[in-house]
Amino acid sequence: MRAASESIGEALRRRGLAAPARLLLDAHRPLRPLLAEAGVFLWPILGPLFGRRYQAVQDLLERDCTYDQLIDSLDDAEHR
């Protein structure tokens, strides 16, 4: 799962969104389980539209460790 969080982190860094994404991830940490359940509910509609990207975000929301890995990845980008 490290690859998914790294690829999402890299995409955010390329677009200059590492700092705002870091703030939003911290702000929405209590909502992570609810967002993961909403993602499962919306899979039949959004899954075919977004494909692998949707699955990567869903995997990120379902597990605490991948969520934390993305935050760590964004922190590392800020300190470079």
Residue pairs with C-beta under 8 A, 6 or more apart in sequence:
1 59
1 63
1 65
1 66
1 69
2 66
2 69
4 56
4 59
4 60
4 66
5 60
5 66
5 67
5 69
5 70
5 73
6 69
6 73
7 56
8 56
8 57
8 60
8 70
9 18
9 70
9 73
9 74
9 77
12 18
12 21
12 74
13 74
13 77
18 74
18 77
18 78
19 74
19 78
21 74
22 71
22 74
22 75
22 78
25 67
25 70
25 71
25 74
26 71
28 35
29 67
32 61
32 64
32 67
35 61
36 58
36 61
36 62
39 46
39 54
39 57
39 58
39 61
39 62
40 58
43 54
43 58
46 54
47 54
47 55
59 66
60 66
60 67
60 70
61 67
